[in-house]
Structures are given as C-alpha cells and as structure tokens.
Amino acid sequence: MRRQILVLAATAAILAGACGGGSATTAPTAAASAAATPVPTAPPSSAPSEAASASATAAASQAASAAPSYATGDYGSIKPLKPAVDLTSVGGPGEGALNLIIWGGYAESGANVPEYDWVKPFEAETGCKVQTKVGNTSDEMVTLIRQGGGATYDGVSASGDATLRLIANGDVAAIDPATIPGFGDVAPFLQNAPHYVVNGQHYGVPHGWGGNTLLYRSDIVKPAPTSWDVVFDPTASQPYQGKITAYDSPIYIADAALYLKTHQPQLGITDPYELTQDQFQAAVDLLKQQRPWVGKYWSAFSDEIDNFKSGATVVGTTWPYQYNTLVGEKVAVGQVVPSEGMTGWADTWMMSSHAAHPNCMQKWMAWMITPEVQAQVAEYFGEAPANPKACKYLDAAYGSYGLKDFCKLYSVNDPSFYNSIAFWKTPLADCGDSRGQTCVDYSAWTQAWTEIKG
C-alpha cells in the first residue's frame, strides 16, 4: 500500500489524510470545516461491517473489558503535553532507547511544526530515546521488521494489509490490554478488531482509522450516487467512463469483492479479504472490465485533488482529507457511503517479538492512545483517532491544522459510518473459517493487480 501522503505530511508540514507524496496542498481550515456537510451514511442494518460484526473470541472480549479506562473527565494537559498516564507503571524500567518503523508523520518531534511534538515529551517522561525509520509501503515495513532476526526495530505502525502477515509469521508479540492504561478508552469497535486480534490475543494497540468513501463532482455526477455501481456497472458508469478514478493498490481488489458481495450473492462472499479462487477471480474480472473506464489511478492524495479540480476525474474512491480539502477550495464535490458499504484502514502499533527494548515499546503504546497525543496525531495527520476522548481537543481545533468540529467531520462517533467499513486486513491462504486453506493470499493479489492495470 502506498503511503506517500504520510511522507508529504512530514516533509511539507501539512495536514495529511491516511496513506500516500505529491505536491503540497493547503490544509483545510476551520472555514472549510464549516462548509463541509456531514457524510450521508447507509443504514446500519444494510451496511457490512467486517470489523464490528466479526465474532470476537471470549478471551479477547474479557481482555478488553478488563483494560483500565481513565475516569470521565480525567485528562492531562495538551499545552504543555502531559497526558494523565503514569508510564512508570507500564512494563518494566525503560531500556533507554526505542527504534520504530513508522508512516511519515506518526512520530513527530516538532521539527516540522513546533506545536506537534509527542516524541520529545515521551523521551523526557521515560528516558527512551526514539529513533525512527519511515516505511513507504506496507511491504517495506514487513521487510524492515524482520531485519536482524527481528531485533533491529522494536515496533511498527502497521496497517491492516500488513498486520496479519506479521502475526502469522510470528514477527510481532501478543500484548495484554490490561497492562496498557487507557486501552478501555479506545473506540469499542476497534478493541477486538480482527486485523490485529487473533485467537483471542491482541497484537498491538490501535492508532487511528478512516473509511474509503465515494467522492463525486456534484455538478457533473447527477443524480447523486448511492451505490458503487457508478464505478463498477457498465450502464450506471457509462456517463463517467474515462473519468473514473481508483486507488492504485492490490488491496483495491477488496473494493470490487465488497461490491460483488451485494450484487452477486451467489458467489457467497462473506469477507472481501477472504476470497476463494472463484470469488477472487470474479473480483479480478470486474476490475479488468473497469480498467478502460479508469482515467487515472491514484496513490498520492494530491493527485486525486488535482484531478477532481480539473475535472480529469469526476467519481471514485477517496479518503476524508481529499473531500475536506476540495470543499475548502470551493470545488463542487460530494461524498457518500454507498449502500454496499466501504473498505477502510486502521493502523496499529505492534511490538516486534524480538524487540531489544520491549519496555520502552510498551510505554510508547500506552503514550500513543492518550487523548492528548491522539489529538495531536489526528490533527497533524488527518485521521480519526482511535481514542474518542481526543475529541475534547479536536473539536476545539487544537493546533494550526485543526478543524473545528473535527470529530463530526471525520465521523469519529458515528456508528453508521464506522460500522459500514470493511477494514483492510492481509489476505491469507487461511480463510479463517471452515473453508480452511482455500483462500487467495496477498502474493496472488499483488500479481493480479499488475495484470489488471496492464
């Protein structure tokens, strides 16, 4: 998965969305947030929710419920940054160092924008000196975490298209949520999400999330779409063929599978990431059919913004950041959660199973889910926080990148939004159910994507 957007966020010091490089664009302002309208959502009863509807094991549920939560109103301070967490009680004594693999913008020290600094206060609190290595793709992160027998890096900010690969290979360690202060404050739908909870074991701590909505030029795409058929169906898409856009990643195959789950129920798709060969081939065939209609694939958020402004593309999948930016620049756009639901992403801090500094890593995970740190990360990066308590700061527009009513814009507390997300997870041969080892793994997804794009 391309995460050039994150590198841009760090180097150009702008508010970024989730996942993608390109030329810098102006962060949405409070005025833009006022102009933005709430995202229409599908009825919860009709929207698929792989994360929310997946059956968590009894052990996982018990572990999450046992996790401590801050008392209502028990916050620290954000200026200066001092969350209400006693890191001396987390893990053992710090080992003095912490080596992380990150998406750019996930470990800011104030070097880009002074008010966004959650690294130096952490170092002062713990004595753990933070060193980071930016991974540009999930594949790169998987390779990096395995360096030195897994002891080179202590942890990684893994996305859902990498997490299960890391778990299946034994690259990351299980953690007990009850040892992470504040874990009980994490949004309930993330506490047992299947992209990082396996067989009742938690392999990390949630960081942030977002959904891949349908973006359209409201002055051109009429009537307003309510289904993904405007990008996948030959008839519904006909007026826009040549100006459709799609995300440039093998994980986009899941978007096609999610569409087929509703429109070809005879395929029996239950999870867009757990596809048998027949189900997978149907999704690939749909994308090959769509290929001539796609004017541009995008991985950099700035490319999609530019294409919608120029009219080169008029409809396709997006992240919240692009929509809010376009609204702020007064481009006629709308976004919607289609009736079939949507895919999405959620990132997780995971500890290497061979970490040289496990205590510092555990302290980092506890630090990163505090409301104050979550608020800084969400504003700087442009994503929904894993801990909704961050909304106290986010809705007031904490920093220079802050959007007033941020949590409303990003649907942080809207179940009809996040329950309609099929969160990214790594496709594995193991279907995770009675079908056994009959599903198509990620290596085949990668090969198929090359064929789809020609």
Stockholm file with secondary structure:
# STOCKHOLM 1.0

chainA/1-454         MRRQILVLAATAAILAGACGGGSATTAPTAAASAAATPVPTAPPSSAPSEAASASATAAASQAASAAPSYATGDYGSIKPLKPAVDLTSVGGPGEGALNLIIWGGYAESGANVPEYDWVKPFEAETGCKVQTKVGNTSDEMVTLIRQGGGATYDGVSASGDATLRLIANGDVAAIDPATIPGFGDVAPFLQNAPHYVVNGQHYGVPHGWGGNTLLYRSDIVKPAPTSWDVVFDPTASQPYQGKITAYDSPIYIADAALYLKTHQPQLGITDPYELTQDQFQAAVDLLKQQRPWVGKYWSAFSDEIDNFKSGATVVGTTWPYQYNTLVGEKVAVGQVVPSEGMTGWADTWMMSSHAAHPNCMQKWMAWMITPEVQAQVAEYFGEAPANPKACKYLDAAYGSYGLKDFCKLYSVNDPSFYNSIAFWKTPLADCGDSRGQTCVDYSAWTQAWTEIKG
#=GR chainA/1-454 SS CBCHHHHHHHHHTCCCCSCCCCSCCCCCCHHHHHHCCCCCCCCTTTSCCHHHHSCCCHHHHHHHHHSCCCCTTCCCEETTEECSCCGGGSSSSCCSEEEEEECTTSSCBSSSSTTCBCSHHHHHHHCCEEEEEECSBHHHHHHHHTGGGGTSCSEEEECHHHHHHHHHTTCBCCBCGGGSTTGGGSCHHHHTCTTTEETTEECSEEEEEEECEEEEETTTSCSCCCSTHHHHCTTTTGGGTTSEEEECSGGGHHHHHHHHHHHCGGGCCSCTTSCBHHHHHHHHHHHHHHGGGEEEEESSHHHHHHHHHHTSCCEEEECHHHHHHHHHTTCCEEEECCTTCEEEEEEEEEEBTTCSCHHHHHHHHHHHTSHHHHHHHHHHHTCEESSGGGHHHHTTTCSTTCCTTHHHHTTTTCHHHHTTEEECCCCCSSCSSTTCSCBCCHHHHHHHHHHHHC
#=GC SS_cons         CBCHHHHHHHHHTCCCCSCCCCSCCCCCCHHHHHHCCCCCCCCTTTSCCHHHHSCCCHHHHHHHHHSCCCCTTCCCEETTEECSCCGGGSSSSCCSEEEEEECTTSSCBSSSSTTCBCSHHHHHHHCCEEEEEECSBHHHHHHHHTGGGGTSCSEEEECHHHHHHHHHTTCBCCBCGGGSTTGGGSCHHHHTCTTTEETTEECSEEEEEEECEEEEETTTSCSCCCSTHHHHCTTTTGGGTTSEEEECSGGGHHHHHHHHHHHCGGGCCSCTTSCBHHHHHHHHHHHHHHGGGEEEEESSHHHHHHHHHHTSCCEEEECHHHHHHHHHTTCCEEEECCTTCEEEEEEEEEEBTTCSCHHHHHHHHHHHTSHHHHHHHHHHHTCEESSGGGHHHHTTTCSTTCCTTHHHHTTTTCHHHHTTEEECCCCCSSCSSTTCSCBCCHHHHHHHHHHHHC
//
